[in-house]
Amino acid sequence: LVVVIDYGAQYAQLIARRVREARVFSEIMPHTAPVEQVLARKPKAIILSGGPSSVYADGAPQVDAAMFAGGVPVFGICYGFQAMAKALGGEVAHTGGSEFGRTALRVDDHGRLLAGLADELKVWMSHGDSVVAAPDGFAALAGTAGAPIAAFEDLDRGLAGVQWHPEVLHSESGQQVMEHFLFDVAGCTPTWTAANIVEEQVALVREQVGDKRVICALSGGVDSAVAAALVQRAIGDQLTCVFVDHGLLRKGEAEQVERDFVAVTGVDLKVVDASKQFLDALAGVTDPERKRKIIGAEFISCFDAAAAEIVQAGHGDVEFLVQGTLYPDVVESGGGEGAANIKSHHNVGGLPEDLQFKLIEPLRTLFKDEVRAVGEQLGLPHAMVWRHPFPGPGLGIRIIGEVTAERLDILREADAIVRAETTAAGVDGDIWQFPVVLLADVRSVGVQGDGRTYGHPIVLRPVTSEDAMTADWGRLPYDLLERLSSAVTNGVREVNRVVLDITSKPPGTIEWE
Ligand code: XMP
């Protein structure tokens, strides 16, 4: 374990991910955690992250010198570098040489931290203060125009630091610097692999569950599928999965869950075909938020009923519920132990609080890319593991207007054509998500063959994004757009127009509703 101490900037998660990319497990702790608590975790190394303050500002978080006395290697980054220098008797000053963004770094002495790297590196900086004198025992390694000492190391004590952000992709050789610290200074071993994660989680789930029964709601999405497959690997037929088919999925997705997922995992799957129930409940509804509420409520009632049936079928009491909570949710909701504050897993519509189950969250230490690696390790189908995000209310919020069976068929067909073409063009990895939207209440005149048509438009909404909070419209090649347009209008009789959405988020959202 490597502990990343979060000094309040947005970089701690990125650092933790880079450490894991080096196959070393890492977790984030807040800078308010007492040193004894950090050391009690018995970390192989500690990394101090960047932060927004100046080390001399009133109330700026300091590093307790005890952090460096426990014999655990420590790496300071940016603010953490300065805080380390100050705590050990070095000097940090406001030199007036603030540097933000790409900065030229001069390496004077490669030492172990920068061994084998170029003598000049472009690195990503964000600092006002600078270290002007290294603490005793440290060798200064590099500098920039604004930071006389931009890297140092003390190999006897396993301490090192850099002023720049090696975790940021714009920093040249950034990952190498991280790895030099982890392996050559701190002596970590790279054992955090998908195979080991699976083995460890399987053991933990077995221990937690004992001989009790467990249920899991599958949504068709990546997280619930991987969580279920892991738990299945651990406890076999003590797990029952419930898949509520609300009839709002894309073409082939329900079959994929029913057939491929079961074939690979051997899971005991209860499929609830509730499409009629959902359609009836949605009849006449056009308001997006009402659609969401109705879909959420129907989902809960179906899931509840399925859970009750499982109990009645004589399987005994169901004691645990599997949730696909991920590590970023845990960190953002305050981290720590227990499941308090975790935002409800909205893929499954938000399960009700009065479902009295204990939670099993086998993904709560993982980032999304690790979830995918675990999914592949468990042998889940590639198409399931690499699925783009898809909203819980499904196609229900991609039909602008009332949701009906006919309209769902039109959209499902158009969407399937778009997916097949984009996958064939090899651009799935370049886009975050690609909603295909039916403007069901809009009609326009067209001409097909000799006849006049009066059909519906389909909107293509490819977007790029890092986290769905902001997004840009995806610049797909013109020839692909042309193929999409003719394939959809040729393939779906009711559609006579295809339009491209070129709105970023903000001001638009990714979905139309
Ligand atoms: P927006 O449209 O708000 O979408 O830019 C951001 C991300 O959230 C997804 N989304 C939802 N997911 N239930 C979900 O499970 C919902 O009601 C919902 N609405 C939007 C959307 O697909 C995108 O990834």
Boltz pocket constraint, residues with backbone or C-beta under 6 A from the ligand:
constraints:
  - pocket:
      binder: B
      contacts: [[A, 292], [A, 346], [A, 347], [A, 348], [A, 389], [A, 390], [A, 391], [A, 392], [A, 393], [A, 433], [A, 468], [A, 469], [A, 505], [A, 508], [A, 509], [A, 510], [A, 511], [A, 512], [A, 513]]
      max_distance: 6.0
